[in-house]
């Protein structure tokens, strides 16, 4: 009996486990997932400092138009220890420099005039203006980043500011990708009668790289138990194995049988979806094993909807699924009631609402439809024909286009 999509997704995510962690250089940590909580080791900023190139003023002079004597200079990177802003004086200061004692405000250079060594301030200056106060950004001991945080440039900046040259992250997932079939040839090889190019391996490898994983292309297993078993043995060092094709009902569809001989514990072998019904999932010595259909669109859709979230969980992500939006369906679609369907769409905004239109022929061998699509409409089992104007849930994998 075919598994429901919801049940299959839940079973996969319950089965996969977090990978071990490793220490990496901060310069190599972008795009990785943090495996430790980070508490601020010190206040940020470490000391009061100037937010502008200008002059440090005493509180007594912030509202006074009286000319001030310029007394001292503080460039960035110097110490302000022992320096004080006395009433009637101003200290020239650069952005980032520590403020001297008794500094009540900074007046930017463009709001002043210098005449005969005296400083004239144009207008009143609010107390505290343009001073970055110690700890106003982050306090020492604050929980600043939590395990599971994706390290983007802002997070890298904070970690560098904290002086952390190395950081603990989850290890990158190694995914072995095995294509099967006597009809397959590699890109660059001549294509004979009845042969097709092994494109699935390369699209899946790109999808693995897209989430920060390491694809391991095992090549092509021919339609024999010996060839399949040899390739399966080559996959033992990977964290995950993904196979494509050879899992339907044909005479040479041997993958499920050989996986069983290999020792894979099968958890399901069919899902009540279109496309991708013959998708299978199991484990081998704790490793997840995904068997995807051979049609190129089916393999990409199933990777997107089932494999990708599992890989993200393994490398520590908290957000496993892409954003979903509701859109108004344009056109109509005859759908089989009782089966979940993934329908490739182009989503755009008409200025008032989101519109989802078919991105083209939904046949799973038609690649140009995927080129135009920026989302997948998830049409539920209970729904029959989808009519123009119906609301549909769409999984977005690229930006919504304007009209």
DOLO-159930 format. One record per atom (N, C-alpha, C): x, y, z; residue in one letter. Coordinates in steps of 0.02 Angstrom, whole numbers, plus 32768, in hexadecimal, padded with zeros to 4 digits. Layout:
N
XYZA
...
% end
This chain:
403
802A7FC48000X
800080008000X
802C803E8000X
8018806F7FD8X
804080AC7FD3X
803A80D68012X
807280F28027X
8075811E8061X
80588162804DX
80398185807CX
802581CA806FX
806381F68070X
8060822F804DX
809A825B804CX
80AA82748093X
8077828680B9X
808282A080FDX
80A4826B8128X
808D822D8121X
80AA81F68149X
80F281E98133X
80FE81E980F1X
814281DC80D8X
8172821280F0X
815C825280EBX
818782898101X
81968284814BX
816382758173X
816D826F81BCX
819D823581CCX
819481FC81AAX
81BE81C281B7X
820681D081A6X
821281F1816EX
82568202815AX
8278822E818EX
8254826381A3X
8272829281D2X
827B82748217X
825182448229X
825B82218269X
829681F18266X
82A781DB822AX
82DC81A98221X
832281C8821EX
8328820081FCX
836B821D81F3X
8383823F8233X
83C48240823CX
83E3825B8279X
841682918268X
842382BB829AX
845782EE8293X
849B82CE8286X
84C182ED825BX
850682D68250X
853382EF8288X
856E82D28290X
859E82EB82C2X
85B3833382B2X
85D2835382E3X
85E9839882DAX
8634839882CCX
864C83D182B5X
869483DA82AAX
86A6842382B5X
86E5842F82C2X
86FE847282CDX
871A848B828AX
870284C58273X
871B84E18234X
87338528823FX
875F853E8213X
877685848215X
873B85B28205X
873885EA8227X
87018619821CX
86FD862D81D2X
8736863281B2X
87388645816BX
87168612813EX
870D85D58157X
86EE859F8131X
86A8858E814AX
868D85B58178X
864F85A2819AX
860F85BC8179X
861585E98149X
85D98604812AX
85B085CD8109X
856E85CF8114X
8542859C80F8X
853C855D8122X
856485588157X
8560851E8184X
852E852D81BBX
851E84F981E3X
84EE85018219X
851184FB825CX
8508852D8285X
8529853182C6X
851284F782F3X
854384D88315X
8534849E833FX
853D84AF8389X
854584EE839BX
854E850183E0X
852B854383EDX
8515854C842BX
84FA858D843FX
853585BD8449X
852C85FB8435X
8560862E843CX
85498664846BX
856C866B84A4X
856086A184D3X
859586D684C9X
8581871584CBX
85B0874B84BFX
85E8874A84F3X
8627874884DEX
865E8748850DX
866D878C852BX
865087C1850EX
865C88058526X
86248832850DX
8622886D8528X
85F2889F850FX
860388B184C7X
85CF88C384A3X
85D788DC845FX
85AE891B8457X
85CC8955844CX
861489638449X
86368958848DX
867889528489X
86A0894884C6X
86A5898884F0X
869D89C284CFX
86A18A0284F2X
86788A3484CBX
86678A6B84EDX
86448AA184C9X
86708ABA8490X
86528AC48456X
867A8ADC841EX
86518B0983F1X
86738B2D83C6X
86538B5E839BX
86358B3C835DX
85F88B50834CX
85D78B36830FX
85E48B6382D3X
86078B9A82DDX
86128BCA82A7X
86588BE882ABX
86708C018273X
86AA8C2C8273X
86928C71828AX
86AE8C8B82C0X
86958CCB82D9X
86BB8CE28316X
86958CFC8348X
86B48D178384X
868E8CFF83C2X
86B38CEB83F6X
86968CD78436X
868B8D168460X
864E8D1A847DX
863C8D5684A4X
862D8D4484ECX
86398D748518X
86248D70855EX
85DA8D838561X
85B68D688592X
856E8D768599X
85618DC1859EX
858E8DE685BCX
85848E2E85C5X
85828E548584X
859C8E36854FX
85A38E5A850FX
85738E4284D9X
85478E1184EAX
851C8DF584B6X
84E68E2784A0X
84D38E5484CCX
849F8E8484BAX
84BB8ECB84B3X
84FB8ED284B3X
851A8F1584B3X
85378F25846FX
85298F608454X
85478F748415X
858C8F92841DX
85A68F92845AX
85E78FB28467X
861E8F8C8443X
864D8FAD8421X
86848F8A8400X
86AD8F618432X
86C28F26841CX
86E78EF88447X
872F8EF2842FX
875A8EE6845FX
87A18EDA844FX
87AA8E90843CX
87C98E838404X
87D78E3E83F0X
88138E258417X
88078DF28440X
883B8DDC846FX
88428D91846CX
886C8D7A843EX
88798D328439X
885C8D1283FBX
88758CD683EDX
88628CB183B1X
88618C6683C0X
882B8C4583AFX
88238BFD83BBX
88138BD8837AX
88448BBC8359X
88368B92831EX
88208B4C8334X
88028B278306X
87EF8AE28315X
882E8AB98324X
88278A8C8354X
885F8A618366X
888B8A7B839DX
887C8AB783B7X
88A68AD283EDX
88828AC9842FX
88A48AD88465X
88868AD484A8X
88718B1A84BEX
88388B1D84E1X
88208B5D84FDX
882F8B628547X
88568B338562X
88658B3485A9X
888B8B7485BAX
88738B9685EEX
88938BD48604X
887C8C1285E0X
88508C0A85ADX
88398C448588X
87F38C57859FX
87E78C9785AAX
87A68CB085C1X
87908CEB8597X
874F8CEE8588X
87348D298566X
87208D5C859BX
87458D91859FX
87378DC585D2X
87028DF685B7X
86DC8E1585E2X
86AE8E4985CBX
86D38E7E85A4X
86B58E95856DX
86D48EC88543X
87048EAC8510X
870C8E69850DX
87398E4A84DCX
87148E1484B4X
87348DFF847FX
871B8DC78456X
87568D9E8440X
874E8D5C843FX
87828D2F8429X
87708D1383E4X
879C8D1F83B4X
87918D028371X
87938CB68377X
87628C93835AX
875D8C4A8362X
87478C2B8321X
87608BF18313X
874F8BCD82D5X
871F8B9382E5X
86FB8B7C82B2X
86CC8B4582BAX
86EF8B0782D7X
86D18AEB830CX
86EB8AAF832BX
871C8ABC8363X
87338AF9836AX
87628B0883A0X
873E8B0883E3X
875F8AF28419X
873F8AF4845BX
87348B3C8471X
86FC8B488491X
86ED8B8C84A7X
87148B9D84E7X
872A8BDB84EEX
874F8BEF852BX
87208BF88566X
873C8BFD85A1X
87158C0B85DDX
86EC8C4C85D4X
86B18C4D85F1X
86848C8785F0X
86688C9785ACX
866F8C68857CX
86518C728539X
86068C67853FX
85DF8C99852EX
85968C948533X
85748C8C84F0X
85978C9D84B9X
857A8C988477X
85B18CA18443X
85A38C8B8406X
85D18C9683CEX
85AC8CC3839CX
85CB8CF68385X
85AF8D208350X
85D48D118310X
85B18CFF82DBX
85D38CEF829BX
85F88D2C8280X
862D8D20825AX
86568D56823DX
862A8D858214X
85FB8D6981EEX
85D38D9281C0X
85A38DC281E5X
859C8DB98227X
85718DE6824DX
859A8E198276X
85D78E218260X
86048E518283X
86298E7D8251X
86468EB2826CX
86748EDC8245X
86B18EEA8271X
86EA8EED8251X
87288EFE8275X
87408F43825EX
874B8F70828FX
87638FB38281X
87998FC582B4X
87D48FD4829BX
880B8FE982C7X
88178FB88300X
88158F7782F0X
88218F448323X
87E88F398352X
87B08F5B8346X
87758F528371X
87408F2B834AX
87178F068370X
86E28EDD8352X
869E8EFD835FX
86798F098329X
86358F23832FX
86058EEB831FX
85D58EE0834DX
85A38EAB8343X
85648ECA8327X
85498EAB82F3X
850C8EC482D3X
84CF8EA682F5X
84B48EC68327X
84788EAD8349X
84878E858387X
84518E6E83A7X
84578E4883E5X
84658DFF83D6X
84888DDF8403X
849B8D9883FCX
847B8D708434X
84558D3C8421X
84348D138453X
84678CE98479X
845E8CE484BCX
848C8CBB84E4X
848A8C7284CCX
84C48C5484C8X
84CA8C0E84B3X
84CB8C048469X
84C48C3A8442X
84C18C3383FAX
85028C1883DCX
84FA8BE683AFX
85318BC8838AX
85668BA683B6X
85508B9083F2X
857D8B68841CX
85628B21841DX
858C8AF2840AX
857A8AAB8410X
858E8A968457X
855D8A84847EX
85698A7684C4X
85818A2E84CEX
85AD8A2584FEX
85C689E2850EX
858C89B2851BX
858C897984F7X
855A89468502X
8515895584E6X
850E898C84C0X
84CB899C84A7X
84B5896B8471X
84E3894A8450X
84D38918841DX
84C888D4843EX
84FA88BB8461X
84F788798481X
851A887E84C5X
84FB886184F8X
85188861853BX
854088218546X
85768827856BX
859E87EC857DX
857187B7859CX
857787798584X
85508742859EX
850F87368579X
84FA8765854FX
84BB875C8529X
84C0871E84FCX
848986F784F8X
848586C184C7X
847986E28483X
84AC86E3845BX
84AA870A841CX
849786DF83E1X
84B386A283DCX
84A3867483A6X
8496863083C5X
8466860C83AAX
845585CA83C5X
846885938393X
8473855783AEX
8480851D8383X
844685168352X
845785088313X
8423850382E0X
841E854182B5X
8445857482C5X
844585B2829EX
846E85A9825EX
845085BC8226X
847585BC81E7X
84A585F881E7X
84E485EB81D9X
8517861F81DCX
85198645819AX
84FC8681819BX
84FD86AF8163X
853286E58171X
853C87138143X
856D87498151X
8561876E8193X
8522877F81A7X
851A87A181E8X
853187788223X
852387368223X
8539870C825AX
85858705825BX
85A38700821FX
85EC86FC821BX
860B873C8238X
85EC87758229X
860587B48243X
860587B5828FX
85CD879E82ADX
85C9879D82F6X
85FE876F8313X
8606873382F6X
863887048310X
867E8720830AX
868C874282D3X
86CE876182CBX
86D7879882FFX
86A387C0830BX
86A687F5833DX
86B487D88382X
8699879D838FX
86A6877B83CEX
86EC875C83D2X
87118761839BX
87568747839BX
875A86FB8398X
872B86DC8373X
872A86928370X
8744867B832CX
878386658328X
879F865082E7X
8786860C82D0X
876C85E382FEX
875185A182EDX
870C859B830CX
86E1857382ECX
869D856C8304X
8685852482F8X
865B850B8325X
864184C7831FX
860284C782F5X
8603849F82C0X
85C9849B8292X
85BA84518285X
857E84448269X
856E84008255X
859383EF8215X
85A883B18211X
85CE839A81D7X
85A3839C8198X
85C283AA8160X
859F83A9811FX
858A8361810FX
854E835A80F3X
8534831880E4X
855182FF80A1X
856982C180A0X
858382A28064X
854C82778045X
853982868009X
850182647FE9X
8519823F7FABX
851681FD7FADX
852781D47F73X
84EB81D27F44X
84F881DD7F04X
84C381E07ED1X
84D281AA7E9DX
84A1817B7E96X
84AA81437E69X
847381437E34X
848881477DF6X
845881407DBEX
845880F87DA6X
841E80E07D90X
8419809A7D7BX
83F880967D37X
840E80667D0FX
83EE80597CCEX
841F804C7C97X
841180197C6EX
843C800A7C34X
843980407BFFX
840380687C01X
83F9809A7BCCX
842180DA7BD8X
844380E17C11X
846381207C23X
84AA81267C08X
84BB81637BF3X
850081757BE3X
851081B67C07X
855081C37C11X
856482007C34X
8566823B7C04X
855E82797C1FX
856482B37BF4X
85A882B47BD1X
85A782C27B90X
85E582C27B68X
85EF82827B41X
85CF824B7B57X
85D2820D7B30X
85A282107AF6X
85B081EB7AC1X
858281E97A89X
854381C37A9EX
850A81DB7A86X
84CA81BE7A99X
84B181937A5FX
84AE81517A6CX
849981237A39X
844D811A7A38X
843480F07A0CX
83EC80E37A08X
83D180C87A4BX
839C80E77A65X
837D80D07AA3X
83A080E67AE2X
83D6810D7ADBX
83FB81237B16X
83E8816A7B2AX
83F0817A7B69X
83E481BD7B82X
841D81D27BB0X
842482137BB8X
845B822E7BE1X
8448822A7C2BX
847882187C54X
846E82137C9CX
846B825A7CBAX
8433827B7CB2X
842C82C07CCBX
841A82C37D14X
83F582917D2DX
83DD82937D73X
8415829B7DA5X
844C82787D99X
8483827B7DCAX
849C82C27DD2X
849D82E87D9DX
84BA832B7D9FX
8489835D7DBDX
844983557DAFX
841883827DCFX
841483747E1AX
841783357E2DX
841583247E74X
8455833C7E97X
848E83357E76X
84CC834D7E93X
84C983987E9EX
84AC83BC7E6EX
84A484057E76X
847784157EB1X
844183EE7EB9X
841383FA7EF1X
843583EC7F34X
846083BA7F36X
848683AB7F74X
84B683E47F84X
84D983FC7F52X
850784347F5DX
84E184727F74X
84A5847B7F5BX
847D84B67F6BX
846F84BC7FB5X
846C84837FD9X
846084868021X
84A1847E8049X
84D9847F8026X
851A847B8048X
853484348050X
85148404802FX
852A83BF8033X
856283AF8001X
857C83738006X
85B1835C7FDBX
859783217FB1X
858A832B7F71X
857382F47F47X
85AC82C67F34X
859E82857F33X
85CF82537F1DX
85AF822C7EE5X
85C1823A7EA7X
85A382197E6EX
85C281D47E65X
859981A17E6AX
85B0815C7E65X
85B081437E1DX
8596816B7DEFX
859281557DAAX
8552812F7D9CX
855581017D6CX
851A80DE7D54X
852080947D65X
84EC807A7D86X
84E780327D91X
84BD80147D58X
84D67FE17D39X
84B17FC07D04X
847A7F947D21X
844D7F7C7CF6X
84137F567D0DX
84267F0D7D1BX
84527F057D4DX
84647EC27D63X
84727EC57DAEX
84667E8E7DD0X
84727E8D7E18X
84BC7E9A7E28X
84E87E807DFEX
85307E887E0BX
85457ED27E07X
852E7EF47DD3X
85407F3A7DCAX
85237F657E02X
84E47F587E14X
84C47F7E7E49X
84E87F727E8CX
84F87F357E9BX
85187F257EDBX
855E7F467EDFX
85827F477EA7X
85C47F667EA7X
85BE7FB07EB7X
858E7FD17E98X
858580197EA4X
856D80277EECX
85427FFC7F05X
852A80057F4AX
85647FFF7F7BX
85927FD27F6EX
85CD7FCC7F9AX
85F8800B7F97X
85F7802D7F5DX
861D806B7F57X
85FF80A47F7FX
85C0809B7F95X
859D80D17FB9X
85A780D08004X
85CC80A0801EX
85CE80948066X
85EA80CF808EX
861380F88071X
863081318096X
8602816D8099X
85CB816C8074X
859D81A58072X
856D81A280ADX
855281DD80BFX
852081E180F4X
84DB81CE80DBX
84CF81D9809BX
848E81CE807CX
849A81B28037X
846D81858022X
846F816C7FDDX
842E817E7FBBX
8434819A7F7EX
83F981A97F55X
840381847F13X
83D381597F02X
83D481377EC1X
839C81527E96X
83A5814E7E54X
837081627E27X
8363812B7DF4X
8322811F7DE7X
830980EE7DB6X
830F80A77DD2X
82F180797DACX
82F580327DBEX
82CA801C7DF7X
829580447E08X
826C80337E42X
822280297E31X
821380257DEFX
81CD801A7DDBX
81C07FCF7DD2X
81967FBE7DA2X
81807F787D9BX
819E7F557D5EX
81CF7F737D3DX
81EC7F557D01X
82167F187D11X
82247EF07CDDX
824C7EB37CE6X
82927EC27D00X
82AD7EFC7CEFX
82F17F0D7D03X
82F37F407D3CX
82BA7F4B7D5CX
82B97F797D96X
82CD7F527DD4X
830F7F507DDFX
832C7F237E12X
83417F477E52X
833C7F897E54X
835B7FAF7E8BX
833F7F997ECFX
82FE7F957ED6X
82E27F837F17X
82F97F3F7F2FX
82FB7F0F7F01X
83117ECB7F13X
835A7ECA7F28X
83847EED7F02X
83CB7EED7F12X
83D97F147F53X
83B47F497F5EX
83BB7F6D7F9EX
83AA7F3F7FD8X
83787F177FD0X
83657EE88005X
839E7EB58011X
83BB7E9C7FDAX
83F47E6E7FE1X
84307E918002X
84377ED07FF5X
846F7EF88011X
84667F02805CX
84287EFA8074X
841C7F0280BCX
83F37F3E80CEX
83D47F5E809CX
83AB7F9980AAX
83697F8480C9X
83587FA58100X
83167F9B8120X
82E57FCC8101X
82B87FB280D9X
828A7FDD80B4X
82517FF480E3X
8244803580E3X
820F8051810DX
81D0806080E5X
81D7807180A6X
819E80738078X
81B880708031X
818E805C8002X
81A380557FBCX
817680797F8BX
814080977FA2X
811480BE7F76X
80F680F77F9FX
80E8812E7F7DX
80C681677F9CX
808B817B7F70X
8055818D7F8FX
8018819E7F6AX
801D81E67F50X
804A81F17F1FX
805682347F04X
806182307EB9X
805C82697E9AX
806D82717E53X
809282B37E4CX
80CE82B37E2EX
80F582797E19X
811B825B7E54X
8138821F7E47X
816382007E79X
814681C77EA0X
811181A97E87X
80F181737EAEX
8120813B7EC1X
814D81227E95X
817880E97EA8X
81B380FA7ED5X
81B381357EF4X
81EA81487F21X
81EE81187F5DX
822A81027F6EX
823480D57FA7X
826780F47FD7X
826280DE8016X
829080F8804AX
829E80C1807BX
82DD80BE8091X
82F1808D80C4X
833280A380E5X
834E8076810BX
838E8085812CX
83BE804A8124X
83FE805A8125X
843280268123X
846780398156X
846A8012818BX
849A802081C2X
8493806881D9X
8455807E81DFX
844680C181F8X
844580F781C3X
845C80E78186X
845E811A8151X
841B811D812DX
84028158811EX
83C5815E80F6X
83D3814A80ADX
83A581258090X
83AA8110804BX
836A81258027X
837181517FF6X
833881697FCEX
833D814B7F88X
8306812F7F71X
830381167F2CX
82CF813F7F07X
82E681667ED6X
82BB81957EB2X
82AB817A7E6DX
827381907E50X
8263817C7E0BX
829781967DDAX
8297817A7D9EX
82C8818D7D6BX
82B581C87D42X
827481D77D3CX
826182127D15X
828182507D35X
829F827C7D0CX
82C682B37D29X
829D82E27D54X
826082F17D41X
8237831F7D69X
822482FD7DABX
821182BD7DA8X
81FF82997DE5X
823882997E17X
8275828C7DFFX
82AE82887E2DX
82BA82CD7E4DX
82B483037E27X
82C083457E43X
828A835A7E73X
824B834A7E63X
8214835C7E8FX
821883357ED1X
822682F57ECEX
822A82CD7F0BX
826782E27F35X
829D82F37F14X
82D6830D7F3BX
82C1834C7F60X
82A083797F3DX
828B83B87F5BX
825C83AE7F96X
822C83827F8FX
81F6837B7FC0X
8207834B7FF9X
8233831A7FEEX
824182E88021X
828A82E28035X
82B782E38004X
82FD82D88014X
831D83178032X
830F83508013X
832D838E802AX
831F839C8074X
82E08398808CX
82D583A480D4X
82FC83748100X
8303833580EAX
832883058113X
837183178118X
838F832C80E0X
83D5834080E1X
83DF837E810DX
83B083AD8108X
83B583E98132X
83B383D7817CX
838883A8818EX
8385839381D4X
83C8837581EAX
83E6834C81BEX
8424832B81CFX
845D835B81DCX
845C839581BAX
849383C581C3X
848083FD81F2X
844A83F38218X
843C841F8250X
840B84588245X
83EF845E820AX
83C0849581FDX
8381848F8228X
836784C7823DX
832884CA8261X
82EE84D28230X
82F984F881FBX
82C6850381C8X
82D184D18190X
82A6849F818CX
82B08468815DX
828B8471811BX
8257849A811CX
822C849F80E2X
822E84E580C5X
822484EA8085X
8221852A8063X
81DF854D8075X
81DE858E8067X
81A285B68076X
8167859E804AX
812C859F8068X
80EE85908043X
80C485CF8040X
80A585DA8006X
807886127FFEX
803685F87FE0X
800286207FE8X
7FC386117FC6X
7FBE863C7F88X
7FA9861E7F52X
7FA286437F14X
7F60862E7EF2X
7F4986597EC6X
7F0C864B7EA0X
7F2086267E61X
7EFF85ED7E55X
7F1085C37E1CX
7EF485E17DDCX
7F1F85E47DA9X
7F0985FC7D68X
7F0085C07D39X
7ECA85BE7D14X
7EBC85857CE9X
7E98854F7D0FX
7E9985127CF7X
7E7A84DA7D1AX
7EA4849C7D10X
7E9B846C7D3DX
7EC3842F7D3BX
7E9983F47D51X
7E9783C07D28X
7E7383837D39X
7E9F83587D65X
7E8E83517DA3X
7EB6832C7DD3X
7E9082EE7DEBX
7EB682B97DF7X
7E98827C7E12X
7E8B82857E5CX
7E4C827F7E6FX
7E3B82847EB6X
7E5682487EDCX
7E6F82557F18X
7E8A821E7F41X
7ED582177F3CX
7EF682447F18X
7F3F82417F12X
7F5C82887F16X
7F8F82907F3EX
7FB182D17F43X
7FD982DD7F03X
7FD7831B7EECX
7FFB832A7EAEX
802783687EB6X
806383637E9BX
8091839B7E98X
809083B77E51X
807A83F67E4CX
806D84157E0BX
809A84517E03X
80C5844F7DD0X
80F684857DC6X
80D384C47DADX
80E284FB7DCFX
80C0853A7DBFX
80F285737DBBX
80DC85A87D99X
80FE85E87D9AX
80D286167DC4X
80EF86307DFAX
80CA865D7E27X
80DF86A47E1AX
80AE86D07E13X
80BC87177E09X
808787407E2DX
809687807E37X
806887AC7E58X
804887DA7E24X
800687E37E2AX
7FE488137DFDX
7FDB88577E1FX
7FFD88607E57X
7FF8889E7E7DX
7FC6889A7EB5X
7F9988697EB2X
7F6688617EE6X
7F6C881D7F09X
7F7F87EB7EE3X
7F8387A77EFFX
7FB5877E7ED7X
7FC687437EF2X
7FF387167ECFX
7FCB86EA7EA0X
7FE586E07E64X
7FC686B67E32X
7FF4867B7E24X
7FD8863F7E21X
7FFF86037E0FX
7FE385E87DCDX
800D85E97D9AX
7FF985CD7D5BX
802685927D4AX
800C85647D23X
8035852B7D0DX
807485447CEBX
80AC85257CFBX
80EB85387CD9X
80F485107C99X
80C284E77C87X
80C784C17C49X
80B0847A7C51X
80C084527C1FX
80AD840B7C1DX
80C783E87C5CX
809A83C67C80X
80AC83A77CC0X
80C883607CB9X
80D183497C7BX
80F183087C71X
813583087C92X
814682D17CB5X
818382CF7CDDX
81C382C87CB4X
81BC82C57C72X
81F882C47C48X
820483087C28X
81D783397C36X
81DD837B7C17X
820483AA7C45X
824083BB7C32X
826C83E37C5CX
825E842E7C57X
824584457C1EX
823C848D7C16X
820884A87C47X
81D9847D7C5DX
81A784937C8FX
81C984A57CD1X
81FC847F7CE3X
8221848D7D20X
824A84CD7D19X
826284DC7CDEX
828885187CD3X
825E85577CE0X
821E85547CD0X
81F1858D7CD9X
81D485917D20X
81D7855A7D45X
81B585577D86X
81DE857A7DBCX
81BB859C7DE9X
81DA85B57E26X
81B7859B7E64X
818C85697E5AX
816A854B7E93X
8147850B7E80X
813384E77EB3X
810D84A97EAAX
80CB84B07ED0X
809484AE7EABX
805284AF7ECBX
8044846A7EE8X
803284687F28X
802384287F49X
7FD784207F49X
7FBF83F37F1EX
7F7883E97F15X
7F6383AD7F3FX
7F3A83B77F72X
7F2C83827FA4X
7F0583477F88X
7F0A83107FACX
7EE982D27F98X
7E9E82DC7F8EX
7E7F83007FBDX
7E3783067FBCX
7E1D832F7F83X
7E4883557F63X
7E3283827F2DX
7E2F835E7EEAX
7DFB836D7EC4X
7DF783547E7FX
7E1083897E50X
7DE9839A7E1EX
7DFD83CC7DEDX
7E0C840F7E0FX
7E42842F7DFAX
7E5484717E12X
7E3B84A47DDFX
7E1184D17DF5X
7DF385027DC8X
7E1485467DCFX
7E0D856F7D9BX
7E2685B37D9DX
7E0785D87DD8X
7E3185FB7DFEX
7E1986207E38X
7E2085FA7E79X
7E2C85B77E76X
7E3785917EB4X
7E7885A87ED5X
7E7885A77F18X
7EB685B47F3DX
7EDF85747F42X
7F2085797F34X
7F4D85407F39X
7F8985527F64X
7FA285207F89X
7FE085297FAFX
801B851C7F81X
804C85487F83X
808685427F57X
80C585447F81X
80F185127F75X
813485127F92X
8160853B7F62X
817B85727F7CX
81A4859F7F52X
81ED858B7F56X
820F85867F1DX
8257857A7F20X
827E85B07EFBX
825D85E47EE4X
827F86217ECEX
824E865B7ED4X
826586977EC5X
823E86D37ED3X
81FE86D77EAAX
81CB86F67EC7X
818E87047EA2X
819B873C7E70X
818387327E34X
818E87637E00X
815887997E02X
816987D77DEEX
813588097DE5X
810D87FA7DA6X
80D6881E7D9DX
80AC88137D62X
80D5881F7D23X
% end
